[in-house]
């Protein structure tokens, strides 16, 4: 069939170039449409899986839309049970399955049909993965489904039937790990959609199957949300209970905590620019505390206030006492004030030290990032080499296929020639047999005719001989016999018998 050959040609082109251009994609779409209208669908589902989702799944969804409910259900079942889909090689089924579910939603299929399809796809993903919800699964589910559908899918979803516990576990594991993940930078689900996914999952079940590690990742992501989204979680007791979230885990109490949270979620741009900024913070803190203490003391004179502002805060209480003596500050309240200032200064130094520690941690993180980046670039180069090698091998395989096709064609022609030769040989043998039999018949007839003719010629001579055979031979008789023998020899020579 012509459309099968065209699809094979397009598949070979896709294998060589890893993808089809716009024109070839349209051709593939056209020939898949023709195939879908045929009654024999033996290889159809393999072709649907082979081409990119925007081709294979798009044409399949359009075809399903035209069918009645029962026929549509049968076709979907055949697709999900096809050999290539069940294998999920290189997450082909993850990508195409999620794309199909998104298309079913966009084409306004019934919720039961969408739900059944989603259950089948998630089941295949969990049954075939060997490393859990890895980065490839996360990227495919995010790109082909979560990014493809609007939040209305999750917000307007009404559960119409009970889903098996294992199937719900598959769905929750996949969507929680995709919406709240820290594996790949290529996926970034918005807080609004993250929140919609949590409420969508609560529609299925009032308990969670997500482990503690994933819940902690979820909490860290929620911490970074804007207040209006975070407030929704805090005010929803059912959601907090289901995912074992405590209010103090996501509420930021002070600036230092907020900065730490922003750092944890990679949203902190800077804690402090350099050591000079840190010194300015300390000095401003000292001045502010001096001003506050002076205002609270009604008994301190204006001169003492001026003197206190000139006092240099030092690293120890003994230095403060010396400063007091030099300034002749004898008031007990003044001494207590200076001690409090020293305490505040020591606290600020502790904060400064903490900032320095944080800076060291940041530098360590930067170093680790550079190492990871270097490893990533190396892996990227290796991957590029592998892709190049695979492409070269594909070219060699296709060349070998073409050689095999040519050899098969030659072998077929030689086989046909041999069969023709054998047929001619058999015909020749039959003809030779007939000819041989004919010659034998001719030879036998000629010999008999010769015998009869010779007998006729010699019969008179034979009779004369028989009459005189018992008589004595005299000279006259001898002459007669000589004449008769001469007649016999002449007759034999006449009949073609050579005597000498």
N, C-alpha and C positions, 0 to 999 in steps of 0.2 A: 504494500500500500504506500502511496506516495507520501502521505503525511507522516507515516512512521519513519521513512527514510529522511524526511526533512527534519524531524525531531532529533534523529540520531546525528545528523550533520550539525545541528545547532548545539547539541550536547558536546560533541567533539570540539567545536569552536570554543565553547565555554570552558572545557577542560584545559585547553591551551592558554587561554587569556584570563582564566579565573572568573570572568564575568562577561556578560553580553552587552553590546551597545544598545541604544534605544531602538534602532531599527530591527535588530535581531530579537530583542525582547518582544517586540510587537509581533514578529513572525512566530515566535514560540507560543505566544498567547493565542494566536490565530489557529495554529495546528492543534494545540491542546483543546480548544473549543470544538474542533472537528472530531477529535478523538472522543470527547465526552458525549457526543451525539451518537456514537456507534454503540452497538449492542455488546460487543466484545471488549471488556475492560481489563483483560488479563494483565497487561503491563502498565495500565494507566496510572496507578498509584505510585509506581516507581518513577514515572516521568514527572508527576506532580511534586515528588520529593526532590528530584534531581535539579530542577530549575529553581531560581531564587524565589523567595516568598512573594515578592511583589508580582511575580508572573504566575507561578504554580498555584499559590493559595488564593490569589485574587480571582483567577478564572474558575477555580473550584467553588468558591463562595458564590459567585454569580450563577453557576450551574445549579448549586443546591437551592438557591432562592426560587428557581422555577419548578422544583419538585413538590409533590405533596408530602405531608408529614411523615408517613410510614416509609416511603421511598427514600426520603432525605435521611432518615434514621439509619436505614440499611447502608446507604452510601458512606455515611460518616463512620459507621462500624467497620466497614471494609477498609477504609482509609487508615483508621487507628490500629487495625490488625494486620496491615500490610507489613511485609518483611523489613523494608527499609525503616519504616516508622518505629517498629518494635526494637530495632537495633540501636537507634539514636546515636549513630556513629558521628563523632566530632560534634555532638549536640545539634545535629541537623533537625531532629524532631523537636527539640526545645525551641529552636528558632521558628520553624514552620508551624508548629502546633500553636505557639503563642500568637503568631501572626494571624492564624486562622480564627482563633477565639476572638481576637480584636475585630476582625472583619465580620464575624457573626453578630457582634454587638452593633457595629456600624450599620449593617444591613438590616438591623431590627428583627433578628430571629427571636424566638421565644426564649424566656429566661431559663426554662428547663433545658432547652437545647444548648444554650451557652454554658450552663452549669455542668451538663454532662460532658461537653467537650473539654472544659477546664479541668474537670476531675481526671479525664483520660490523659491529658497532657501532663499534669502534675504527677500522676502515677508513673508514667513512663520516665519522667525526669528523675524521680527518687529511686526507681527500680534499676536504672542504668548508671547512675553516678557512682564513681569509685572513690571520690574525694569530698563528698558532701556538697554543699552549695558553694561551688568554686566561682572564680571571677568570670569564667566563660558563661556559666548559667546566669549569674547576676546581670551581666551586660546584655545577654539575649532577652531575658524576661523584661528588663527595664526598657530596652529599645523597642522591642516588637509588641509589648503589651502596655506596660504602665505609662510610658511616654506617648503611646499611640492613642489611648482612650482618654476621655475627659474625666474629671472628678465625679461627674454624674453617674458613671458606672458604679462607683463604690457608694456614693451617697444615696442613690435611688434604688439600691438593691434590696429586694424583699425575698427572703428565703421561702421557697415554695414547698420544700420537702426536706426530710432529714437526710443529711449526708453521712455516709459511713465514717466512723471515728478515724480509721486509718487514712481515708481520703481527706478528711478535714486536717489531719496532722500534716499531710503532704502539702496542702494549700498554705497552711499557716507557716510551716517551716520555710517554704520558698518565698512567700511574700514578705515575711518579717525580715528574712536575711537579705532580701533585695532592697526593701524600703529603708531599712536601718542597717547599713553595712559600712565597714571600714577597710575593705579589701582592695578596691579599685577606685582610682580618681575619675574614671570615665563615667561613673554613675552618680547622679546627684538629684535625688527625689525631693521635691519641695515640701516644706512643713505642712502645707495645706493638704497635699496628697498623702503624706505620711499619716496625718491625723485621720483622713478619710479611710485609709486602709485599715487602721486599728478598729474603727467603728464597723467597717465592713466585716472584718474577721469576727467581731463580737456577735454579729447576726447569726453566724453558724453555730457558735457554742459559747457557753458562759464560763468555760475554763480554758486555760492555755496549755499548749504542749511545748512552748518555747523554753529552752534551758536558761539557767542563771546567767551564763556568759553573754548570751544574746540579749537578755533583758538589761544587763549593764550597759551594753552598747546602745540599746534603745534609750536608756536614761540619759547617757551622755549626749545623744543627739537632741533629745527634748530640752536639755539645759540650754542649748544654743538657740532655741526658738525665740521668736519675738514674744513679748508679754501677752498679746491677745490670744495667741495659740496656746501658750503655756497655761494661761488661766483656765482654758477649756478643760485641760487635763486635770488640773488641781481641783476644779469644782465638780468633776465627775467621779464620784466615789466608786461606781461600778467598774469603770475603766482602771482606776488606781488599784482596786482590789484584784481584778483579773490578771494584771501584769505585775502585781506585787511592787508597786511604785509608792515610795514614801514622799510626802510633801517636801521634806527638807532635802531630799535628793535632787530635786529639780529647781527649788527656789533659791535665788542668790541673795545672801543676807548683807554683804558688805562689798566695798569696792575691791578689796584684795581677793575675796572669793570670786567676784565677777571676773577679775583679770585672770585668775587661775583657770576658771571654766573656759574662758575664751581661748586661753592657751591650749587646754586639753582638746578643744574642738577645732583647732587650727584657725580660729577667727581673730586671735590676738595679733595685732600688727607690731606692737612694741610695748615692752614693759617700761623701759627707760632707755634713753638714747645713749648716755655715757656717764662716766663717773662724775662729771661736772654737774649734770642735772641732779644726780643724787645728792651732792653737797648742797645745792640750792634748796632742795626739799628739806634737808636737815636744818639749814639756817632759818628758813621761813617758819618751820615748826617752833624753833626756839623763840623767835621774835613774837610769834602769836601767843605762846604760853606766857611770856613775860608780860605782854599787854593785858592778858586776862587776869593774871594774879594781881597786877597793880591796880586794876579797876576795882577788884573785890576788897582791897585793903583801904578803908577810909582813913586810917591813922597815919598812912605813909605820906610824907611831904612831897611836894613837887621836886625838891632837890634830890630826895632819895630816888624818885622815879627816874630822873635823869642819870643818876649814878648807876642805878641798876641796869639801865639800857647800855651803859658803857662796859659793863662787866663782861669779860670773855669767859664763856662756859668752857671748862677744862674737863679732863678725863677722870678726875677723882674728887672725892669730897674734901680731901686735905687741901687741894689747890683752891677749892672754893673758900675754905676757912681763911687761907692766906689772903685771898681777894677781899674778903670781908674786913679783915684787920687793916688792910691797906686803905680801904675806903671808909674805915671807922664806922662800920655798920654794927650797932650794938643791939638793935631791936631784935627780939626773939622771933617776931613775925618775919623779919627780913631774912634771918638765918634759915628758917623753915622754907621760905620761898626759894632760896638758892638751892636748897637740898632737893626740893621738888623739881626745879629746873634741871638739876643734874640727873635725877631719875628719868625725866622725860628725854634728856639727851641720850642716856644709855639705851632707852627703849628705841629711840630713833636710829641709834647705831646698830641695834639688833635688826631693825627693819632693813637698814642699809646692807647689812651682812646677808640677810635673806635675799635681797635683790641681787647681790653678787653671786650667791649660790644659784639663783635662778638663771643668771646670765651664763654661768658655767654650764648648766643643764642645757640651755639653749644652744651654746656653742657645740656641746657634745651631740645634741640632736642634729645640728647642721652638719657635723662631721659624718654622722651616721647616714644622713640624707645623701650627702655626696657619694658615700660608699655605695649606697643602694642605687643611686642614679648611675654610677659607673657600672655596677653589675647589670642594671637594666639595659644600659646602652650596649654592653657586651652581648647580652642575651638577644637584644634586638638585631645586632649584627649577625649573630649566629642564626637567628630566625630568617633573616634576609638571605643568608647563604643557603639555608635549608630550602627556602622557597625557590631559589634559583635552581638548586639541585633537583628538586621535585619537578619543576617546569622542564628542565632538561630531560629528566627521565620520562616525563609524559610525552615529550617530543619523540624520544627514541622508541617508546612503546607504540606510539601512533605510526611511526615509520615501519616498525616491525609488523604492525597490523596490516599496513598496506602491502608489505612484501608477502605476508601470509595469504592475503586475498589474491595477489597475483599468482602465487604458487598454487593455491587451491584452484584457480581458474585454469592454469596449465595442466594440473593433474586431472581435472575434469575433462579437458579436451583430449588428453592422452588416453584416458579411460574410454572415451567415446570412440576414438580411432581404433583402439585395441578391440573393442566390441565389434566394430564394423569389419575389421580384418578377420576376426574369428568367424563372423557370419559368412564372409566371402569364401573363406577356406572350407567351411562346411559345404557351401554350394558347389565349390570346385570338386570336392571329394565325391559328392553325389553324381555330378556330371561325368567324372572319370570312371566311376563304377559302371554307369550306364554305357559309356563308350567302350569299356573293356568287354562288357557282356555282349555288346553289338558286334565287335570285332571277332570275338570267339564264335559267335553264331555264323558270321560271314565265312570265317575260316573253315568251320565244320561243313558248311554247305558246299563250298568250293572243292574241298577235298573229296567229298562224296561224289560230286559231279565228275571230277577227274577220274575217280575210281570206276565209275559207271562207264564213262567214255572209253577208258583204256580196256576195260573188260570186253566192251563191244568190238574194239579193234582186234583184240587178241583171241577172241572166242573161236574164229575159224581156224586160226593156226593151231589153237589148242586141240580142236577136234581132229585135225589132220594128224597131229602128233599122237593122240590117243589111239588112232587106228593103226599106226605102224610101230608102236612102241615095243611090241613083242616080236617083231620080225627082224631078220638079220639085215644088217646094213650092207648093201652092195654099193658100188661106186655111183650108180644112178641115184640110189636112195640118199647117199651122202651129199650129193649135189643138191638134191631137193631140200635136205635139212639145212644146208648152208644158206639156200635162198630164203627159207622160212626164218632163220635166225637173223638174217640181214633185215627182213621186214620188221621183225620184233624190235631190233635196235633202232631202226629208223623211226618207228612209231613212238618209241620212248623219247628219242631226241625231239621229235615233233611236239610231244606233250611237255617239253621243257626240262626233261631229265638229262643232265649231263653225265656222260659215261666216261669221259677222259678229261 
